Amino acid sequence: MKKPLRAKLINIEGKFQGVIERNFYGIAFCLLLFLSLFIRWQMASLAISRDYVYALMSWVEHYKEWGFIDGLAQGVGAYYIPYNIILAIAAYLPWEPWVLVSFCSIICDYVAAYFIYRIALILLEGEGGDVWRRRKAAIIGLVTLFLPAVLMNGALWKQADSIYTCFLIICLYHALREKYGTSLMWLGIAFIFKMQAIFILPLFIALYIFRKNGLSLLYFLYIPLCYILGGLPAILAGRPAGNVYRIYFEQSVTNPQMTMKMPNLYSFNLTHYEALYYPALLGTLVIFILFMCAIFKYKDGLNNKSIVYLGIWCIFTALMFLPAMHERFNYPVLILLTAFYLIYDIKKLWIALIINLISVLTYGAYLFDAPLDATSISMTWLAICHMAAYAYVTYDVYRGFREVKAI
């Protein structure tokens, strides 16, 4: 090789290395983003979930048989109308149903990660330089994409938890910006995709009682309004309104079990549904009221940090004490709590890791037919760990309010 040509190649390589060095974090971020998508696509192509095979596929077949309009009029499945529209569309596409079902959940994974990034920017305000703050916020958003339960829930399990959680995170973002009307509108949208979105509602009741500025009682009407509007497509298709608007009520009584693989209070042999259902509902309400009373005198400690933490606590409380909770319903908690500790105190990350590990174990037990007892880990021990994590979060939220007031 002639010297001039070799020198040119060395020069080009040097420039290439310089470009990599200057943009190393950006290149690494894009590569990780691509890998997160590739992992999801590989998981999505596996139709191993019983929920998908025996429920979602049969519901899609319903729309293939009856058509879009008549299918909505007849009604099928356990979901409210907006998600049924997704299933109806899947029936008309030239691909397997899992493509659209997984695609919707995966898209929401990335939208949720983006709004985690936006929330992190707000919570990191005033810390470090702008570049440092944006880089840390981007890393935190990226981390949520690689949480095992997040990878498994939408892509592998074909569940819709990422959809309503995505809208919940958008709701929380607007609450931090004090755009309460917009925030409760997004909560309403989350609610029409999954009833469990309502678990965060006590946060807004607390915001109204503690703050009031900019938060009107009228904004709470967005939730029933979204529910009413969400049911209209089925009503216009010919389904009776009473039949449509009873869907969530029927959901709440469909599974007469105190816990459905959610490690919580009822994992300790508290399984008698008829005896415990109403005491569980009222007991959960008592816990919410008592905790609000405990932090009321520290209401001046309500800042952006405590708003997010209190929102997480509200969802976590519902999971621990309400009846008929699925193992998947802690999805918003594990995402938000992981991001929260990465923002504020990485030493507390072990709490979020416990919740993530519990989710992996319960997901695996269902998806891969591996009973928890077969791994020498019983539901009782998982419940002990889960309740201990909840107790720590409860104490830490209370301490946060008290410390801000003391300052």
Secondary structure, 3 states (H helix, E strand, C coil): CCHHHHHHHHHHHHHHHHHHHHCHHHHHHHHHHHHHHHHHHHHHCCCCCHHHHHHHHHHHHHHHHHCHHHHHHHCCCCCCHHHHHHHHHHCCCCCCHHHHHHHHHHHHHHHHHHHHHHHHHHHCCCCCCHHHHHHHHHHHHHHHHCCHHHHHHHHHCCCCHHHHHHHHHHHHHHHHCCCHHHHHHHHHHHHHHCHHHHHHHHHHHHHHHHCCCCCCHHHHHHHHHHHHHHHHHHHHCCCCHHHHHCHHHHHHHHCCCCEEECCCHHHCCCCCHHHHHHHHHHHHHHHHHHHHHHHHCCHHHCCHHHHHHHHHHHHHHHHHHCCCEEHHHHHHHHHHHHHHHHHHCHHHHHHHHHHHHHHHHHHHHHHCCCCHHHHCCCHHHHHHHHHHHHHHHHHHHHHHHHHHHHC
